[in-house]
Amino acid sequence: MEFVLAREFTKYPGGRLRAHGDHSGEELREDHLIPRLAAAKDGLVVNLAGLMGLPPSFAEEAFGGLVRRLGPSVLGRITFYSPEIPERVDWIELVMKQAAGEETP
């Protein structure tokens, strides 16, 4: 299953928590990533194409928070695609591994 973030959520990611405004990392995790992972039999591909930025607090809450919420096994069920800025994939994977305790900050 593919989830195109810019089309199905927003091109303009916001802050860490819902209290910080629209399109927060918390909103992405709770309302989009967790339900899609539950429905995805073969895992989830998060397509980052078209994003106009990716704030660190947003990414840490959405993706690091996903690991804290669902456990480290989620690392094997989610992949990322970023054609414009491939380094985003490495960075998000690092954030997730840090949340799992596999990497130190």
Z-matrix of the N, CA and C atoms (Angstrom, degrees):
N
C 1 1.445
C 2 1.527 1 108.12
N 3 1.331 2 115.92 1 134.91
C 4 1.460 3 120.79 2 178.44
C 5 1.523 4 109.66 3 -109.99
N 6 1.315 5 115.35 4 139.89
C 7 1.454 6 123.30 5 176.86
C 8 1.522 7 107.15 6 -122.53
N 9 1.323 8 117.05 7 110.91
C 10 1.464 9 122.26 8 179.95
C 11 1.527 10 107.18 9 -90.55
N 12 1.304 11 115.06 10 102.33
C 13 1.459 12 121.65 11 -172.22
C 14 1.527 13 112.80 12 -56.75
N 15 1.328 14 118.26 13 -46.88
C 16 1.465 15 121.48 14 -176.40
C 17 1.524 16 112.33 15 -65.47
N 18 1.308 17 117.48 16 -30.54
C 19 1.462 18 120.77 17 -178.50
C 20 1.537 19 112.16 18 -90.26
N 21 1.337 20 117.24 19 -38.20
C 22 1.457 21 120.50 20 -172.42
C 23 1.534 22 113.88 21 -99.76
N 24 1.321 23 117.21 22 -7.35
C 25 1.467 24 120.29 23 178.84
C 26 1.530 25 109.43 24 -131.18
N 27 1.311 26 118.32 25 -74.06
C 28 1.461 27 122.02 26 177.05
C 29 1.521 28 110.23 27 -168.65
N 30 1.327 29 116.28 28 153.71
C 31 1.467 30 121.69 29 171.47
C 32 1.524 31 110.52 30 -83.42
N 33 1.332 32 116.06 31 -17.11
C 34 1.462 33 122.24 32 -172.52
C 35 1.531 34 111.06 33 -121.62
N 36 1.328 35 118.05 34 80.67
C 37 1.463 36 120.57 35 179.55
C 38 1.528 37 111.25 36 -58.06
N 39 1.324 38 114.91 37 145.40
C 40 1.458 39 120.83 38 -176.64
C 41 1.515 40 113.68 39 -100.68
N 42 1.318 41 115.35 40 -138.06
C 43 1.454 42 121.55 41 -176.08
C 44 1.516 43 113.12 42 -88.78
N 45 1.310 44 115.36 43 -167.29
C 46 1.460 45 122.77 44 -176.46
C 47 1.530 46 112.26 45 -70.86
N 48 1.318 47 117.29 46 -53.17
C 49 1.460 48 122.33 47 -170.66
C 50 1.529 49 111.94 48 -113.63
N 51 1.327 50 115.94 49 159.88
C 52 1.469 51 120.68 50 176.17
C 53 1.530 52 111.00 51 -55.45
N 54 1.320 53 116.24 52 -36.11
C 55 1.463 54 120.95 53 179.80
C 56 1.524 55 112.50 54 -62.41
N 57 1.329 56 117.07 55 -17.12
C 58 1.467 57 121.93 56 -179.55
C 59 1.516 58 112.55 57 -89.25
N 60 1.336 59 117.94 58 -1.73
C 61 1.463 60 120.40 59 177.41
C 62 1.514 61 112.48 60 124.90
N 63 1.324 62 114.39 61 -174.16
C 64 1.462 63 121.67 62 -177.85
C 65 1.521 64 112.24 63 -67.60
N 66 1.320 65 114.57 64 153.99
C 67 1.468 66 123.81 65 173.10
C 68 1.523 67 112.66 66 59.96
N 69 1.312 68 115.67 67 45.00
C 70 1.465 69 121.20 68 -178.66
C 71 1.529 70 111.23 69 -80.80
N 72 1.317 71 115.40 70 163.98
C 73 1.454 72 121.36 71 174.46
C 74 1.518 73 111.64 72 -61.90
N 75 1.320 74 116.62 73 -38.04
C 76 1.462 75 121.24 74 177.37
C 77 1.531 76 110.64 75 -61.81
N 78 1.330 77 116.60 76 -44.23
C 79 1.468 78 121.03 77 178.91
C 80 1.528 79 111.17 78 -62.13
N 81 1.335 80 116.68 79 -44.70
C 82 1.468 81 119.87 80 178.65
C 83 1.520 82 110.59 81 -59.04
N 84 1.329 83 116.78 82 -48.40
C 85 1.460 84 120.86 83 -177.93
C 86 1.524 85 112.29 84 -62.39
N 87 1.324 86 116.82 85 -52.82
C 88 1.460 87 121.47 86 -172.83
C 89 1.526 88 113.66 87 -73.94
N 90 1.332 89 117.09 88 -40.55
C 91 1.470 90 120.62 89 -172.86
C 92 1.525 91 114.19 90 -94.65
N 93 1.329 92 117.19 91 -15.96
C 94 1.467 93 119.31 92 -174.94
C 95 1.527 94 113.75 93 -127.02
N 96 1.326 95 117.37 94 -53.84
C 97 1.465 96 119.04 95 -174.71
C 98 1.531 97 112.68 96 -69.12
N 99 1.316 98 117.47 97 -49.15
C 100 1.468 99 119.78 98 -177.87
C 101 1.532 100 111.41 99 -61.88
N 102 1.345 101 119.37 100 -48.00
C 103 1.473 102 118.15 101 178.13
C 104 1.531 103 113.20 102 -62.46
N 105 1.322 104 117.74 103 -38.68
C 106 1.461 105 120.17 104 -179.59
C 107 1.528 106 111.09 105 -68.29
N 108 1.321 107 116.75 106 -40.11
C 109 1.465 108 119.17 107 176.39
C 110 1.523 109 111.14 108 -62.91
N 111 1.312 110 116.97 109 -37.53
C 112 1.466 111 120.49 110 178.79
C 113 1.525 112 110.88 111 -65.02
N 114 1.327 113 117.08 112 -33.53
C 115 1.471 114 121.54 113 -177.66
C 116 1.525 115 113.09 114 -87.86
N 117 1.324 116 117.10 115 -19.52
C 118 1.468 117 121.49 116 -174.64
C 119 1.528 118 110.74 117 -82.97
N 120 1.304 119 116.09 118 115.98
C 121 1.467 120 120.31 119 179.49
C 122 1.521 121 111.65 120 -75.03
N 123 1.315 122 116.96 121 -36.59
C 124 1.463 123 121.38 122 -176.03
C 125 1.520 124 112.93 123 -108.22
N 126 1.313 125 118.26 124 20.38
C 127 1.447 126 121.38 125 179.82
C 128 1.513 127 112.18 126 96.22
N 129 1.309 128 115.23 127 178.07
C 130 1.453 129 122.79 128 -175.01
C 131 1.517 130 109.61 129 -126.86
N 132 1.333 131 115.95 130 132.58
C 133 1.462 132 122.49 131 172.52
C 134 1.522 133 106.93 132 -105.71
N 135 1.322 134 116.81 133 119.86
C 136 1.460 135 121.80 134 177.19
C 137 1.521 136 106.98 135 -97.97
N 138 1.331 137 115.17 136 114.20
C 139 1.460 138 122.42 137 -179.27
C 140 1.521 139 107.96 138 -91.73
N 141 1.324 140 116.67 139 118.79
C 142 1.463 141 122.90 140 -176.25
C 143 1.520 142 112.65 141 -96.41
N 144 1.314 143 118.39 142 6.75
C 145 1.468 144 122.47 143 -179.00
C 146 1.523 145 110.34 144 -60.62
N 147 1.315 146 116.05 145 137.42
C 148 1.453 147 121.62 146 174.59
C 149 1.515 148 115.78 147 87.39
N 150 1.328 149 117.95 148 -0.71
C 151 1.468 150 119.49 149 178.64
C 152 1.521 151 110.09 150 -70.50
N 153 1.305 152 115.64 151 140.48
C 154 1.458 153 121.66 152 177.40
C 155 1.530 154 108.17 153 -102.72
N 156 1.313 155 115.61 154 64.09
C 157 1.456 156 121.69 155 -178.23
C 158 1.518 157 111.35 156 108.54
N 159 1.318 158 114.62 157 162.14
C 160 1.464 159 121.54 158 177.86
C 161 1.533 160 107.52 159 -151.22
N 162 1.340 161 116.86 160 86.25
C 163 1.462 162 120.11 161 -176.32
C 164 1.537 163 111.71 162 -59.05
N 165 1.320 164 117.26 163 137.74
C 166 1.463 165 120.88 164 -179.10
C 167 1.529 166 113.66 165 -55.99
N 168 1.320 167 117.81 166 -41.17
C 169 1.465 168 119.24 167 -178.84
C 170 1.526 169 110.90 168 -67.34
N 171 1.317 170 117.72 169 -36.56
C 172 1.461 171 122.63 170 175.89
C 173 1.532 172 110.04 171 -61.27
N 174 1.327 173 115.94 172 -51.17
C 175 1.467 174 121.26 173 -176.61
C 176 1.526 175 111.42 174 -64.44
N 177 1.316 176 116.78 175 -41.30
C 178 1.463 177 119.83 176 -179.53
C 179 1.524 178 110.59 177 -64.11
N 180 1.330 179 116.78 178 -42.73
C 181 1.463 180 119.96 179 -179.65
C 182 1.522 181 111.43 180 -68.89
N 183 1.328 182 116.73 181 -44.11
C 184 1.468 183 120.17 182 -178.07
C 185 1.519 184 111.54 183 -68.29
N 186 1.323 185 116.93 184 -53.73
C 187 1.461 186 120.78 185 -170.35
C 188 1.528 187 112.99 186 -92.79
N 189 1.329 188 117.45 187 -42.92
C 190 1.458 189 119.73 188 173.56
C 191 1.521 190 110.22 189 -65.95
N 192 1.329 191 115.96 190 -40.20
C 193 1.458 192 120.86 191 177.62
C 194 1.520 193 112.46 192 -63.87
N 195 1.324 194 116.31 193 -31.80
C 196 1.461 195 120.74 194 177.07
C 197 1.528 196 110.56 195 -62.11
N 198 1.314 197 116.42 196 -42.15
C 199 1.470 198 121.24 197 178.60
C 200 1.521 199 110.10 198 -66.94
N 201 1.317 200 116.78 199 -43.60
C 202 1.471 201 119.66 200 179.11
C 203 1.528 202 111.07 201 -64.03
N 204 1.300 203 117.25 202 -34.05
C 205 1.475 204 121.78 203 -176.87
C 206 1.525 205 112.22 204 -79.97
N 207 1.358 206 117.40 205 -42.84
C 208 1.460 207 121.10 206 -174.10
C 209 1.526 208 113.80 207 -103.96
N 210 1.319 209 116.74 208 -12.81
C 211 1.458 210 120.55 209 -179.57
C 212 1.523 211 112.10 210 96.53
N 213 1.339 212 116.52 211 165.20
C 214 1.461 213 121.95 212 -175.88
C 215 1.528 214 114.54 213 -62.70
N 216 1.322 215 118.00 214 -19.99
C 217 1.469 216 119.29 215 -179.82
C 218 1.525 217 112.09 216 -63.00
N 219 1.334 218 117.34 217 -19.75
C 220 1.462 219 120.30 218 178.97
C 221 1.535 220 111.48 219 -63.98
N 222 1.331 221 116.51 220 -23.55
C 223 1.472 222 120.21 221 179.62
C 224 1.530 223 111.81 222 -57.10
N 225 1.310 224 117.22 223 -32.60
C 226 1.457 225 120.93 224 -179.91
C 227 1.521 226 114.29 225 -86.24
N 228 1.329 227 116.88 226 -2.00
C 229 1.471 228 120.42 227 -176.17
C 230 1.513 229 113.60 228 -113.00
N 231 1.348 230 117.48 229 -2.36
C 232 1.462 231 120.61 230 -177.51
C 233 1.519 232 109.27 231 -133.54
N 234 1.323 233 115.88 232 134.94
C 235 1.468 234 121.71 233 175.18
C 236 1.523 235 108.30 234 -130.72
N 237 1.307 236 114.87 235 165.12
C 238 1.462 237 121.17 236 -174.77
C 239 1.522 238 110.16 237 -128.82
N 240 1.328 239 114.79 238 150.44
C 241 1.463 240 122.45 239 179.09
C 242 1.517 241 107.17 240 -136.23
N 243 1.339 242 116.25 241 127.44
C 244 1.460 243 121.23 242 -179.56
C 245 1.525 244 108.87 243 -143.24
N 246 1.340 245 117.73 244 88.28
C 247 1.462 246 119.58 245 -175.98
C 248 1.528 247 114.12 246 -66.28
N 249 1.339 248 118.23 247 -33.97
C 250 1.468 249 120.18 248 -177.25
C 251 1.522 250 112.61 249 -77.23
N 252 1.329 251 116.50 250 -38.98
C 253 1.468 252 121.43 251 -177.81
C 254 1.523 253 107.80 252 -134.97
N 255 1.340 254 117.61 253 82.86
C 256 1.466 255 121.15 254 -176.58
C 257 1.529 256 113.77 255 -58.57
N 258 1.333 257 117.11 256 -26.02
C 259 1.470 258 120.81 257 -179.65
C 260 1.529 259 111.95 258 -62.97
N 261 1.327 260 116.92 259 -22.45
C 262 1.467 261 119.82 260 178.09
C 263 1.532 262 110.81 261 -59.57
N 264 1.312 263 115.98 262 -36.70
C 265 1.464 264 120.31 263 -179.45
C 266 1.524 265 109.95 264 -62.71
N 267 1.328 266 116.83 265 -48.56
C 268 1.472 267 120.83 266 179.24
C 269 1.524 268 111.00 267 -59.65
N 270 1.322 269 116.19 268 -42.05
C 271 1.458 270 121.35 269 -177.83
C 272 1.534 271 110.82 270 -65.81
N 273 1.330 272 117.83 271 -46.19
C 274 1.472 273 120.85 272 179.21
C 275 1.524 274 110.30 273 -63.65
N 276 1.315 275 117.00 274 -41.77
C 277 1.470 276 119.53 275 178.09
C 278 1.521 277 110.92 276 -62.28
N 279 1.336 278 117.58 277 -37.77
C 280 1.464 279 121.12 278 176.49
C 281 1.528 280 110.68 279 -64.04
N 282 1.326 281 117.17 280 -44.17
C 283 1.465 282 121.57 281 177.93
C 284 1.528 283 109.82 282 -57.41
N 285 1.317 284 116.38 283 -43.52
C 286 1.468 285 120.26 284 -178.81
C 287 1.525 286 111.50 285 -68.58
N 288 1.317 287 116.83 286 -40.53
C 289 1.474 288 120.08 287 178.46
C 290 1.520 289 110.89 288 -66.08
N 291 1.323 290 117.12 289 -37.02
C 292 1.463 291 120.29 290 176.17
C 293 1.526 292 110.34 291 -62.42
N 294 1.323 293 116.18 292 -42.40
C 295 1.468 294 120.38 293 179.22
C 296 1.521 295 111.23 294 -64.23
N 297 1.326 296 116.08 295 -30.17
C 298 1.475 297 121.05 296 178.56
C 299 1.518 298 112.12 297 -83.37
N 300 1.338 299 116.82 298 -7.32
C 301 1.452 300 120.86 299 -179.18
C 302 1.510 301 113.66 300 83.10
N 303 1.341 302 117.18 301 12.45
C 304 1.463 303 121.09 302 -178.77
C 305 1.524 304 113.01 303 -86.93
N 306 1.313 305 117.00 304 -20.22
C 307 1.468 306 122.25 305 179.32
C 308 1.514 307 107.96 306 -131.78
N 309 1.318 308 116.59 307 150.14
C 310 1.449 309 119.85 308 175.11
C 311 1.524 310 108.31 309 -98.52
N 312 1.332 311 116.27 310 147.48
C 313 1.481 312 119.34 311 -178.22
C 314 1.503 313 113.12 312 -64.22
